[in-house]
């Protein structure tokens, strides 16, 4: 693959292949990590059951409020938000690179750190989208607002985009958790609470002021709004999907720069403990 | 006993991550309070304040149990501890109860956050509320002991810790009374200290509690039973580990 006499074109080709290779190995090792973390029984009766209970728990707040519409709103919001909350798992799991000693090798290598880490934790993204889809199919049914199977396509598309946006935010936060591992729980929980407060999960998004501004740059806000539109029979609002994709792109750029530039720079300066 | 407590305190102080649940979970009250404000139901603020306290207390207990077992396993302390006849089990019990007790702070946190946001969250019967909360914390420590025993046994302690939160918030009636749950689990809620204690806590906060003595006595019994079950389970697992019947690693 590598040709010393091949000039710039060969180098680009080599880099592209190496990046693909790193991504492939990342996904593969990530999948093995995931398999080590869960058996199908512990995933089904532990993890999934817990997430379904989480959605039921928050939707029961609607019962306390004495409002059926609030209950449905909370059930849909919290079920869909699982796509994002699952993706935030990458903030903690990435710290494993430090503990296992692989971060040092990754930083001194020629590999693209963003690609390697994004591929390595991609199972969180898939897990989040799958669990959100299951919760969205089951919980609203339990609370009396069944979701029609006819909307499956747009719903999955929106969940995947929301999950991707949250995953990019998670990777950006992983830069911080790699520097300060003890902060990982605070980071992912802080991001979770921010989503629940501002992104329209528990109550409609604020119209103006700082909460509205925060909501617009957070994952989930636009996608969830579009998803609620789909569920109410208005069809897919492409503007919402596009806005969510833009949020994903924006956080992706932040994650790319922070992981590839800032982290490497910190390692070179010696201000980053890598082991 | 003081040695175990001071050891645990030094470990806690050197690992700010151990305070994570206590620092974060009370912030869920913001989510609840803002929802109440959006729905114009400030009258429900005392209930959701207690809900958040219950979440913080339980999550902290589970976190403490898994953290202690995981750290001891990683540092090789479990193996060394097993060489002592009974001290390790006793140290685990004291460390888990001592650290779980810190979750009482969350009660003050959620009340203060509510007051700062303009809600009336101060309980009507403060003394009774604090007494019930202390019993609940002890019961949670008992549940944490049980989880630590499972953690020594099954190794995948983090997954277990994660799975043991929201199902128990529902079972404990942290938002809605346990009667709201399906009929088949009603018997479970009747013997679960959290379901019983949380109803008493909510009544005490609202200031219309009846049969205080008998309800406190039942709660005390359930909490002691939970502590006993937790401590016995830990003793059994550690004895099995000492005899080589429980693989501590992979």
Contacts between the chains, C-beta under 8 A, distances in Angstrom:
chain1	res1	chain2	res2	distance
A	37	B	156	7.2
A	37	B	159	6.1
A	38	B	159	6.5
A	42	B	156	6.7
A	42	B	159	5.9
A	42	B	163	7.6
A	46	B	159	6.1
A	46	B	160	7.1
A	46	B	162	7.6
A	46	B	163	3.6
A	47	B	159	6.8
A	47	B	162	7.0
A	47	B	163	6.2
A	49	B	163	7.0
A	49	B	167	6.5
A	50	B	162	6.3
A	50	B	163	4.5
A	50	B	164	7.8
A	50	B	165	6.6
A	50	B	166	5.4
A	50	B	167	6.2
A	51	B	166	7.7
A	53	B	166	3.9
A	53	B	167	4.5
A	53	B	169	7.4
A	53	B	170	5.5
A	54	B	165	7.9
A	54	B	166	4.2
A	56	B	166	7.9
A	56	B	170	6.4
A	57	B	166	5.2
A	57	B	169	5.3
A	57	B	170	5.5
A	57	B	174	7.5
A	57	B	175	6.6
A	60	B	170	7.4
A	60	B	175	4.8
A	60	B	176	4.9
A	60	B	180	7.1
A	61	B	32	7.1
A	61	B	35	6.5
A	61	B	48	7.6
A	61	B	175	5.8
A	63	B	175	7.9
A	63	B	176	5.8
A	63	B	180	7.0
A	64	B	44	6.2
A	64	B	47	6.8
A	64	B	48	8.0
A	64	B	175	5.7
A	64	B	176	6.1
A	65	B	35	7.8
A	65	B	36	7.7
A	65	B	39	5.1
A	65	B	41	5.6
A	65	B	44	7.1
A	67	B	39	6.7
A	70	B	39	6.0
A	74	B	35	7.9
A	181	B	17	8.0
A	182	B	15	6.8
A	182	B	16	5.3
A	182	B	17	4.4
A	183	B	17	7.9
A	184	B	17	7.6
A	185	B	17	5.9
A	185	B	20	3.9
A	185	B	21	7.7
A	185	B	24	7.0
A	186	B	20	5.9
A	186	B	23	7.0
A	186	B	24	6.5
A	189	B	20	7.1
A	189	B	24	4.2
A	189	B	27	7.8
A	190	B	24	7.3
A	193	B	24	7.3
A	193	B	27	5.3
A	193	B	28	6.7
A	193	B	30	6.9
A	193	B	31	6.5
A	196	B	28	7.8
A	196	B	31	4.6
A	197	B	30	6.1
A	197	B	31	5.9
A	197	B	34	6.2
A	202	B	31	5.8
A	202	B	34	7.0
A	202	B	35	4.7
A	202	B	38	7.7
A	203	B	34	6.4
A	203	B	35	5.4
A	203	B	38	3.8
A	203	B	39	7.6
A	204	B	38	7.2
